[in-house]
Amino acid sequence: MSGSIDYGKLMHRAMRGLIQEVLADVARDGLPGAHHFFITFDTRHPDTQLADWLHDRYPQEMTVVMQTWFEDLDVSEDGFAVTLNFGDSPERMFIPYDAIQTFVDPSVEFGLRFETQSRPEDEDPTPEPPRPLRDKGKDSLKHDKAEKKPQADADVVRLDSFRK
């Protein structure tokens, strides 16, 4: 046993388990009420599977919405597979839990953000603990936008428009 408890790694695993349980419930029973999900994931993760044209369009990260149209949600221990509609073109994809960067259900103002850090390949990749997303207000939102520049061909969806 090591000299300390790795709470960050334990929390990371617990939050991924929470996502897995929520998705398994949705696969079995469907989305209840107004619930829906915005899931941002790293398209570079080696176990991510998506159509070549989607990977070309989103070479680093992608946000998918699971709301009114999705099919064949299959939840496993390592990730989930789902068919989503992209401009009347159904596409099957597999998203590993370890590739998820954010998981948001705006209907109940719930969200998780999984922090990642660049590290040398020979270093132990201990993930940062997930952080609950907070409504930071309009001033912080402007600051965040200045730091992050969307790709020219990316579709940007403002979550504020979905809040009640």
C-alpha positions in Angstrom: 0.0 0.0 0.0 1.3 3.5 -0.8 2.0 6.2 1.7 -1.2 8.1 1.1 -4.8 7.8 -0.1 -5.4 9.1 -3.6 -8.7 10.8 -3.0 -8.6 12.4 -6.5 -8.4 9.1 -8.2 -11.2 7.6 -6.0 -13.4 10.6 -6.7 -12.7 10.4 -10.4 -13.8 6.7 -10.5 -16.9 7.4 -8.4 -18.1 10.2 -10.7 -17.5 8.0 -13.8 -19.6 5.4 -12.0 -22.4 7.9 -11.4 -22.5 8.7 -15.2 -22.5 5.0 -15.9 -25.4 4.4 -13.6 -27.4 7.3 -15.0 -26.9 6.2 -18.5 -27.8 2.6 -17.6 -31.1 3.8 -16.1 -31.8 5.9 -19.3 -31.0 2.8 -21.5 -33.4 0.8 -19.5 -36.2 3.3 -18.9 -35.7 6.3 -21.2 -35.1 9.9 -20.3 -37.5 11.0 -17.5 -39.3 14.3 -17.7 -37.2 17.2 -19.1 -33.8 15.5 -18.4 -31.3 15.7 -21.2 -27.5 15.6 -21.4 -24.6 17.6 -22.9 -21.6 15.3 -23.0 -18.2 16.7 -24.1 -15.5 14.1 -24.7 -12.0 13.9 -26.1 -12.1 12.5 -29.6 -8.4 11.7 -29.4 -8.9 9.1 -26.7 -7.7 5.8 -28.2 -10.9 3.9 -27.4 -13.3 6.5 -28.8 -15.1 5.3 -31.9 -16.9 7.7 -34.3 -17.3 8.2 -38.0 -14.3 9.5 -39.8 -16.1 12.6 -41.0 -17.0 13.4 -37.3 -13.5 12.9 -36.2 -12.2 15.1 -39.0 -14.7 17.9 -38.0 -14.0 17.5 -34.3 -10.3 16.5 -34.1 -9.9 17.2 -30.4 -13.2 17.3 -28.6 -16.9 17.1 -29.3 -20.1 17.8 -27.4 -23.1 15.5 -28.1 -26.7 16.1 -26.9 -28.8 13.3 -25.8 -32.4 14.6 -25.7 -35.1 13.9 -28.1 -33.5 11.7 -30.6 -31.0 8.9 -29.8 -31.2 5.2 -30.3 -29.6 1.9 -29.2 -28.0 3.3 -26.0 -25.7 0.5 -24.8 -23.9 1.0 -21.5 -20.9 -1.1 -20.6 -18.2 -1.0 -17.9 -15.8 1.0 -20.0 -18.1 3.4 -21.8 -21.3 3.7 -23.8 -22.4 3.3 -27.4 -25.2 5.3 -28.9 -26.7 6.3 -32.3 -27.2 10.0 -32.7 -28.6 12.0 -35.5 -26.4 14.5 -37.4 -28.4 16.4 -40.0 -30.7 13.4 -40.7 -27.7 11.1 -40.8 -27.7 8.6 -37.9 -24.2 7.8 -36.7 -23.1 5.1 -34.1 -20.4 6.1 -31.7 -18.6 4.7 -28.6 -17.5 7.1 -25.9 -15.3 5.7 -23.1 -16.0 7.2 -19.6 -12.3 8.1 -19.4 -12.8 10.4 -22.5 -15.6 12.4 -20.9 -14.6 16.0 -20.1 -18.0 17.3 -19.0 -21.4 15.8 -18.3 -24.2 18.3 -17.9 -28.0 17.9 -17.3 -29.2 21.5 -17.6 -32.8 20.5 -16.7 -31.7 20.2 -13.0 -28.5 22.4 -13.2 -26.2 19.4 -12.6 -22.8 19.1 -14.1 -19.4 17.5 -13.8 -16.1 18.7 -15.2 -13.2 16.3 -15.4 -9.9 18.2 -15.3 -7.0 16.8 -17.3 -3.4 17.9 -17.4 -0.6 17.3 -19.9 2.1 15.1 -18.5 5.1 13.3 -19.8 4.3 9.8 -21.2 6.4 8.0 -18.6 4.6 9.7 -15.6 1.8 8.0 -13.8 -1.5 9.4 -15.3 -3.4 10.0 -12.1 -6.5 12.0 -13.1 -7.5 15.2 -11.3 -10.7 14.9 -9.3 -14.0 16.0 -11.0 -15.3 19.5 -10.1 -18.9 20.4 -9.9 -19.8 23.0 -12.5 -21.0 26.3 -11.1 -23.0 29.2 -12.6 -20.1 31.7 -12.5 -22.2 34.6 -13.6 -21.9 36.8 -16.8 -18.5 38.4 -15.9 -16.7 35.1 -15.5 -18.4 33.8 -18.7 -16.9 36.7 -20.7 -13.5 35.9 -19.2 -13.8 32.2 -20.1 -14.8 33.1 -23.7 -11.7 35.3 -24.1 -9.5 32.4 -23.0 -11.1 29.7 -25.2 -11.3 30.3 -29.0 -13.7 27.9 -30.8 -12.6 26.2 -34.0 -13.9 28.0 -37.1 -16.1 25.1 -38.1 -17.3 24.2 -34.6 -21.0 24.5 -33.6 -21.2 26.4 -30.3 -24.2 25.9 -28.1 -24.8 28.2 -25.2 -26.1 26.3 -22.2 -27.7 29.5 -20.8 -30.5 29.3 -23.4 -31.6 25.9 -21.8 -31.8 27.1 -18.2 -35.1 27.8 -16.7 
